[in-house]
């Protein structure tokens, strides 16, 4: 079902601009969304940027918030098991915020302010617990909002390569977010170097996808194939 929805959206985007109407979204993206049991929620209950600290939720998950004037915030808590060494479970707490743009081709581009950070815990690593900057621009190539018969309004985001994120359910139409401004001091040099490090860490430990030229080429190939089906 997810593949069918993605294929339909890809075919639509391949033939022109997306119309953000009721057929695409049954409600506005504005508000706070959360996956799973909805214990991970953006705002002051998750991250304290001034102290580079986190409040750990009772379960893993993710939460995205969007304002109606172009700001976003993301809270993510992930745990990744190790098939070789089952006791080596990696936990990642990730927070960032910035501005977003709904592009006419149906994608969303999220550009961080530059003060994001994450905490990585790995009992089997040389450094088992550390905090680093996280300030990656993120691309979601397709998205839509539909009505789930049980959960209600549901936000579905597709990563740069078409992989769907877990569905997120609307918690509140009033975004639960920290102030939309820089909330901690981060040097430009540190931010730049951290982006390179994060790409490796998140790909290895938390399954985070990246916006890369090769991957975008693959996505365009999928879109081209979808066009041939019409």
C-alpha positions in Angstrom: 0.0 0.0 0.0 2.9 2.3 0.8 4.5 1.6 -2.5 1.3 2.2 -4.4 0.8 5.6 -2.7 4.5 6.5 -3.4 4.1 5.4 -7.1 1.0 7.5 -7.5 2.7 10.6 -6.0 5.8 10.0 -8.1 3.7 9.8 -11.3 1.9 13.0 -10.3 5.2 14.9 -9.6 6.7 13.6 -12.9 4.0 15.4 -14.9 3.9 18.8 -13.3 3.6 20.7 -10.2 1.9 19.4 -7.1 -1.4 21.1 -6.2 -1.6 21.3 -2.4 -5.3 20.7 -2.2 -7.7 18.4 -0.3 -6.8 15.5 -2.6 -3.1 15.8 -1.5 -3.7 16.8 2.1 -6.9 16.4 4.1 -5.5 19.0 6.5 -2.7 21.5 6.8 0.8 20.4 7.7 0.9 23.1 10.5 1.1 21.6 14.0 2.9 18.9 15.9 3.1 15.3 14.6 4.5 12.2 16.4 5.0 8.6 15.4 4.2 5.3 17.2 3.0 5.7 20.8 3.6 9.5 20.5 5.9 9.7 23.5 8.5 11.6 21.5 7.3 15.2 21.0 9.1 18.4 20.0 9.5 21.3 22.4 10.9 21.9 25.8 10.0 18.4 27.1 12.6 16.8 24.7 15.6 19.1 24.3 17.3 21.9 26.2 19.7 23.4 23.7 21.3 25.9 26.0 22.6 23.0 28.1 23.0 20.5 25.2 20.8 18.2 27.2 17.9 15.8 26.5 15.0 14.4 28.4 14.6 10.8 27.4 11.1 9.7 26.4 9.8 6.3 27.6 9.9 4.9 24.0 11.6 5.6 20.8 10.0 7.6 18.0 10.1 10.8 16.1 8.2 14.1 16.1 8.0 16.9 13.5 6.5 20.3 14.0 5.7 23.0 11.4 4.5 26.5 11.7 2.4 28.3 9.1 5.1 30.8 8.5 7.9 28.4 7.5 9.6 27.1 10.6 10.1 23.5 11.7 11.5 21.5 14.6 12.5 17.8 14.7 12.9 15.5 17.7 14.1 11.9 17.1 15.0 9.1 19.5 16.3 5.9 17.9 17.9 2.7 19.1 19.7 0.3 16.7 20.5 -3.3 17.6 23.7 -5.1 16.6 23.1 -8.5 15.1 26.7 -9.6 15.8 26.8 -8.4 19.4 23.2 -8.1 20.8 24.3 -6.2 23.9 25.8 -3.4 21.7 22.7 -1.3 21.2 23.2 2.2 19.9 20.9 5.0 21.0 20.7 8.4 19.3 18.8 11.4 20.6 18.6 14.0 17.8 17.2 17.6 17.8 17.3 20.4 15.2 15.1 23.2 13.9 15.1 25.8 11.2 13.1 26.8 8.2 11.3 24.8 5.6 10.0 25.2 2.1 7.2 23.4 0.3 8.5 23.1 -3.2 6.1 23.1 -6.1 7.3 19.6 -7.2 5.9 18.1 -4.0 9.1 17.9 -1.9 10.0 19.6 1.4 13.4 21.1 2.0 14.4 21.6 5.7 17.3 24.0 6.3 18.6 24.1 9.9 19.5 27.3 11.8 22.9 25.7 12.7 22.4 25.0 16.5 21.2 21.4 16.3 22.8 18.6 18.2 22.6 14.9 19.0 23.7 12.5 21.7 25.0 9.1 20.7 25.4 6.2 23.2 27.1 3.0 22.2 28.4 0.8 25.1 30.8 -1.0 22.7 32.4 2.0 21.1 35.7 3.6 22.1 33.7 6.6 23.3 30.5 5.3 24.7 28.6 8.5 25.2 29.1 11.8 23.5 27.3 14.9 22.1 28.0 16.4 18.7 26.5 19.0 16.4 23.8 18.1 13.9 23.0 20.6 11.2 22.2 18.7 8.0 19.8 20.0 5.4 17.1 17.4 4.8 15.1 16.6 1.7 11.8 14.8 1.7 10.9 14.1 -1.9 7.2 13.3 -1.4 4.7 13.9 1.4 1.0 13.8 2.0 -1.6 13.9 4.8 -4.4 11.4 4.9 -7.1 10.3 7.3 -6.4 7.1 9.3 -9.6 5.5 10.5 -8.1 4.9 14.0 -5.3 7.5 14.4 -6.9 10.4 12.6 -4.8 12.8 10.5 -1.6 11.1 9.4 1.6 12.7 7.9 3.6 10.5 5.6 7.1 11.7 4.6 9.3 10.0 2.1 13.1 10.4 2.3 15.3 11.5 -0.5 15.4 7.9 -2.0 11.6 7.3 -1.6 11.9 5.3 1.6 8.9 6.2 3.9 9.4 7.4 7.4 7.1 5.9 10.0 3.7 7.6 9.8 3.2 10.5 12.2 -0.1 11.4 13.8 -1.3 14.9 14.5 -1.1 15.8 18.2 -2.0 19.4 18.0 -2.6 22.0 15.3 -0.7 24.5 17.5 3.0 23.7 17.0 4.8 22.6 20.2 8.2 24.1 19.6 11.1 25.9 21.1 11.7 29.5 20.0 12.4 29.8 16.3 15.9 31.3 16.6 19.4 30.3 17.5 19.3 28.7 20.9 23.0 27.8 21.5 26.3 29.1 20.2 27.9 27.0 17.5 31.0 28.1 15.6 30.8 28.0 11.9 33.9 25.8 11.6 32.5 23.2 14.1 29.2 23.1 12.3 30.8 22.4 9.0 33.0 19.6 10.2 30.1 18.0 12.2 28.0 17.6 9.0 30.6 15.3 7.6 30.8 13.3 10.8 27.0 13.0 11.2 26.7 11.5 7.8 28.8 8.5 8.9 27.4 8.2 12.4 23.7 8.4 11.5 24.0 6.1 8.5 25.8 3.5 10.6 23.9 3.8 13.9 20.5 5.3 13.3 19.4 4.6 9.8 19.2 8.3 8.8 19.1 8.8 5.1 21.1 11.4 3.2 20.4 13.8 0.3 23.2 12.7 -2.1 23.6 13.2 -5.9 23.8 9.4 -6.6 20.6 8.8 -4.6 18.8 11.6 -6.3 19.8 10.1 -9.7 18.2 6.8 -8.6 15.0 8.6 -7.6 14.8 10.4 -10.9 15.1 7.0 -12.6 12.1 5.7 -10.6 10.1 8.8 -11.6 11.0 8.2 -15.2 9.8 4.6 -15.0 6.6 5.8 -13.3 6.0 8.1 -16.3 6.2 5.2 -18.7 3.4 3.5 -17.0 0.9 6.2 -18.1 
